[in-house]
Amino acid sequence: MPILIVFFALFGLVIGSFLTVLAHRLPSEAPFALDRSRCPDCGHQIAAYDNIPLVSWVLLRGRCRHCGEPISIRYPLSELALAAAFVGALLRFEGDAAGIALACVFSATLLTITLTDLEYRLIPNKVLIAGLVVGAAIAIPTDPDGLPERVIAAAAAFGVLFLVAVAYPRGMGMGDVKLAGLMGFYLGRAVAPALLIGFLVGALWGLALIARHGAEARKQAVPFGPFLALGGMIGLFAGDEIVDWYLDSFFEGS
């Protein structure tokens, strides 16, 4: 197990590094498969030894070797977050290869969406479709009995957020609605606490902005995808336990 933990951590760092580049280039249709990474400030091509996940950022003290401009902390944080998610998936679904694979794909999808929504206020359909296709390819042959629950949860989550988007279009976009549907497919019944947590954290963030900026906060566009992604991760690792606790606490014996 220790060797597997190290492997999953390193794998998460590498995939996280790739996804930060993907999230930056995909919405602008920039090539990401063949084009080498470049400093966004001076445009200098980044050497391979300066592109080692996490390590290079630490050794360079978060600055470009050539121009000295700061390198966004989102890169090491994204890499660390996905490494932690991959290790968490290994430990949470130990012995369930399909469960581990689904958790890793779901985590990678949520990370990509978080990055694109923070930078561009956009949740790309390509990312959502890729996440759904890969998730379905894993779930359908390995857990056919769970497919009805996944489909029902996806439809319910999509429907709930669609109604919210219709009622409050300035605060909710169709990208968020489609993301909720994807979360339902991956999480099943655990999507309920995931959405509730996403809404709760989003509301608290909004209240904090109002407390700091007053009425001007209402004019600030706040991406909702990251809040849903946070709820999705909590739903992934603790959603079923939350649902069981709720049912046992309020419906026991009924």
C-alpha positions as CSV (number, residue, x, y, z in Angstrom):
1,M,0.0,0.0,0.0
2,P,2.7,2.6,0.7
3,I,4.1,2.1,-2.8
4,L,0.6,2.6,-4.2
5,I,0.1,5.7,-2.2
6,V,3.4,7.2,-3.5
7,F,2.5,6.2,-7.1
8,F,-1.0,7.8,-6.9
9,A,0.4,10.9,-5.3
10,L,3.0,11.3,-8.1
11,F,0.4,10.5,-10.7
12,G,-1.9,13.1,-9.3
13,L,0.8,15.7,-9.4
14,V,1.6,14.9,-13.1
15,I,-2.1,14.9,-14.1
16,G,-2.7,18.1,-12.1
17,S,0.1,19.8,-13.9
18,F,-1.3,18.8,-17.3
19,L,-4.8,19.9,-16.3
20,T,-3.7,23.4,-15.3
21,V,-2.3,23.8,-18.8
22,L,-5.4,22.3,-20.4
23,A,-7.7,24.5,-18.4
24,H,-5.7,27.6,-19.4
25,R,-5.6,26.8,-23.1
26,L,-8.8,24.9,-23.9
27,P,-11.3,27.8,-23.7
28,S,-9.2,29.9,-26.0
29,E,-8.8,27.0,-28.5
30,A,-5.0,27.2,-28.0
31,P,-3.1,23.9,-28.8
32,F,-2.2,22.0,-25.7
33,A,-0.9,18.6,-26.9
34,L,2.2,19.7,-28.8
35,D,2.9,23.3,-27.9
36,R,5.5,23.6,-25.1
37,S,4.7,25.6,-22.0
38,R,5.7,29.3,-22.0
39,C,5.9,32.0,-19.4
40,P,2.7,34.1,-19.8
41,D,4.7,37.3,-19.1
42,C,7.9,37.0,-21.2
43,G,6.8,34.3,-23.6
44,H,10.0,32.3,-23.0
45,Q,9.7,28.5,-23.5
46,I,9.9,26.7,-20.2
47,A,12.6,24.0,-20.1
48,A,11.7,20.5,-19.0
49,Y,13.7,20.8,-15.8
50,D,11.7,23.9,-14.9
51,N,8.4,22.1,-15.6
52,I,8.6,19.3,-13.0
53,P,5.3,19.3,-11.0
54,L,5.5,21.1,-7.7
55,V,9.3,20.7,-7.4
56,S,10.2,23.3,-10.1
57,W,7.8,25.9,-8.6
58,V,9.5,25.4,-5.2
59,L,13.0,25.5,-6.5
60,L,12.2,28.6,-8.6
61,R,10.6,30.2,-5.5
62,G,7.5,30.8,-7.6
63,R,9.1,33.0,-10.2
64,C,10.1,32.6,-13.9
65,R,13.7,31.8,-14.3
66,H,14.1,34.3,-17.2
67,C,12.0,37.4,-16.3
68,G,11.5,36.9,-12.6
69,E,7.7,37.5,-12.8
70,P,5.7,35.5,-10.3
71,I,4.3,32.1,-11.4
72,S,0.7,31.7,-10.2
73,I,0.3,29.7,-7.1
74,R,-2.7,28.0,-8.7
75,Y,-0.2,25.6,-10.4
76,P,1.3,23.9,-7.3
77,L,-2.0,24.1,-5.4
78,S,-3.9,22.4,-8.3
79,E,-1.2,19.7,-8.5
80,L,-1.3,19.1,-4.7
81,A,-5.1,19.1,-4.7
82,L,-5.3,16.4,-7.3
83,A,-2.5,14.4,-5.7
84,A,-4.5,14.4,-2.4
85,A,-7.7,13.5,-4.3
86,F,-6.0,10.5,-6.0
87,V,-4.6,9.3,-2.7
88,G,-7.9,9.8,-1.0
89,A,-9.6,7.8,-3.8
90,L,-7.2,5.0,-3.3
91,L,-7.8,4.8,0.5
92,R,-11.6,5.5,0.3
93,F,-12.3,2.8,-2.3
94,E,-9.6,0.4,-1.4
95,G,-10.0,-2.9,-3.3
96,D,-12.6,-1.4,-5.7
97,A,-10.6,-0.7,-8.9
98,A,-13.7,0.8,-10.7
99,G,-14.5,3.0,-7.7
100,I,-11.0,4.3,-7.6
101,A,-11.0,5.0,-11.3
102,L,-14.3,6.8,-11.2
103,A,-13.2,8.9,-8.2
104,C,-9.9,9.9,-10.0
105,V,-11.7,10.8,-13.2
106,F,-14.4,12.8,-11.3
107,S,-11.7,14.6,-9.3
108,A,-9.8,15.5,-12.4
109,T,-12.9,16.8,-14.1
110,L,-13.9,18.9,-11.1
111,L,-10.4,20.4,-11.0
112,T,-10.4,21.3,-14.7
113,I,-13.8,22.9,-14.4
114,T,-12.8,24.9,-11.3
115,L,-9.8,26.3,-13.1
116,T,-11.7,27.3,-16.2
117,D,-14.5,28.8,-14.3
118,L,-12.2,30.9,-12.1
119,E,-10.1,32.2,-15.0
120,Y,-12.7,32.5,-17.8
121,R,-16.1,32.2,-16.0
122,L,-16.7,29.2,-18.3
123,I,-17.4,25.5,-17.8
124,P,-16.5,24.0,-21.2
125,N,-18.8,21.4,-22.7
126,K,-15.8,19.5,-23.9
127,V,-14.7,18.8,-20.3
128,L,-18.2,17.8,-19.3
129,I,-18.7,15.5,-22.2
130,A,-15.3,13.9,-21.7
131,G,-16.1,13.4,-18.0
132,L,-19.4,11.8,-18.8
133,V,-18.1,9.5,-21.6
134,V,-15.2,8.2,-19.5
135,G,-17.4,7.9,-16.4
136,A,-20.0,5.9,-18.3
137,A,-17.3,3.7,-19.9
138,I,-16.2,2.7,-16.4
139,A,-19.5,2.6,-14.6
140,I,-21.7,0.8,-17.1
141,P,-19.7,-2.5,-17.4
142,T,-18.6,-2.6,-13.8
143,D,-21.8,-1.5,-12.0
144,P,-24.8,-2.1,-14.3
145,D,-27.1,-2.4,-11.3
146,G,-26.3,1.1,-10.1
147,L,-27.0,2.7,-13.5
148,P,-30.6,3.5,-12.8
149,E,-29.7,5.4,-9.6
150,R,-27.0,7.3,-11.5
151,V,-29.4,8.3,-14.3
152,I,-32.1,9.4,-11.9
153,A,-29.7,11.4,-9.7
154,A,-28.2,13.1,-12.8
155,A,-31.7,14.0,-14.1
156,A,-32.8,15.3,-10.7
157,A,-29.7,17.4,-10.1
158,F,-29.9,18.8,-13.6
159,G,-33.6,19.6,-13.2
160,V,-33.2,21.3,-9.8
161,L,-30.4,23.6,-11.0
162,F,-32.2,24.3,-14.3
163,L,-35.1,25.6,-12.3
164,V,-32.7,27.8,-10.2
165,A,-31.1,29.0,-13.4
166,V,-34.5,30.0,-14.9
167,A,-35.5,31.8,-11.7
168,Y,-32.1,33.5,-11.2
169,P,-30.2,33.6,-14.5
170,R,-27.7,36.2,-13.3
171,G,-26.5,33.9,-10.6
172,M,-26.6,30.5,-12.4
173,G,-25.4,29.6,-15.9
174,M,-26.2,26.5,-18.0
175,G,-22.6,25.3,-17.4
176,D,-23.5,25.0,-13.7
177,V,-26.7,23.1,-14.6
178,K,-24.8,20.6,-16.8
179,L,-22.1,20.2,-14.1
180,A,-24.8,19.3,-11.6
181,G,-26.1,16.6,-13.9
182,L,-22.6,15.2,-14.3
183,M,-22.2,15.2,-10.5
184,G,-25.4,13.3,-10.2
185,F,-24.1,10.6,-12.6
186,Y,-20.9,10.1,-10.6
187,L,-22.4,10.5,-7.1
188,G,-25.8,8.9,-7.3
189,R,-27.9,9.8,-4.2
190,A,-24.8,11.5,-2.7
191,V,-25.4,14.4,-5.1
192,A,-28.0,15.7,-2.7
193,P,-25.6,16.7,0.1
194,A,-23.1,17.7,-2.6
195,L,-25.4,20.3,-4.0
196,L,-26.6,21.5,-0.6
197,I,-23.0,22.0,0.5
198,G,-22.2,23.8,-2.8
199,F,-25.1,26.2,-2.3
200,L,-24.3,26.7,1.4
201,V,-20.6,27.6,0.7
202,G,-21.6,29.8,-2.2
203,A,-24.1,31.7,-0.1
204,L,-21.6,32.2,2.7
205,W,-19.1,33.5,0.2
206,G,-21.7,35.9,-1.1
207,L,-22.5,37.1,2.4
208,A,-18.8,37.7,3.1
209,L,-18.5,39.8,-0.1
210,I,-21.6,41.8,0.9
211,A,-20.1,42.3,4.4
212,R,-16.9,43.6,2.9
213,H,-18.0,45.5,-0.1
214,G,-21.6,46.4,0.7
215,A,-24.0,46.9,-2.2
216,E,-21.1,46.9,-4.7
217,A,-20.7,43.2,-4.1
218,R,-24.0,42.6,-6.1
219,K,-22.2,43.7,-9.2
220,Q,-19.3,41.3,-8.9
221,A,-19.6,38.1,-11.0
222,V,-18.8,35.1,-8.8
223,P,-18.3,31.8,-10.6
224,F,-20.4,29.1,-9.0
225,G,-18.6,26.1,-10.5
226,P,-15.9,25.9,-7.8
227,F,-18.5,25.8,-5.1
228,L,-20.3,22.9,-6.8
229,A,-16.9,21.2,-7.3
230,L,-16.2,21.5,-3.5
231,G,-19.6,20.0,-2.8
232,G,-18.8,17.3,-5.3
233,M,-15.6,16.3,-3.6
234,I,-17.3,16.2,-0.2
235,G,-20.1,14.2,-1.7
236,L,-17.6,11.8,-3.2
237,F,-15.8,11.0,0.1
238,A,-18.6,11.5,2.6
239,G,-21.9,11.9,0.7
240,D,-23.3,8.4,1.4
241,E,-22.5,8.7,5.1
242,I,-24.3,12.0,5.2
243,V,-27.3,10.6,3.5
244,D,-27.4,7.6,5.8
245,W,-27.0,9.8,8.8
246,Y,-29.9,12.0,7.6
247,L,-32.2,9.0,7.0
248,D,-31.4,7.3,10.3
249,S,-31.9,10.5,12.2
250,F,-35.1,11.7,10.7
251,F,-36.8,8.6,9.2
252,E,-35.8,5.8,11.4
253,G,-38.7,3.5,12.1
254,S,-41.0,5.4,9.7
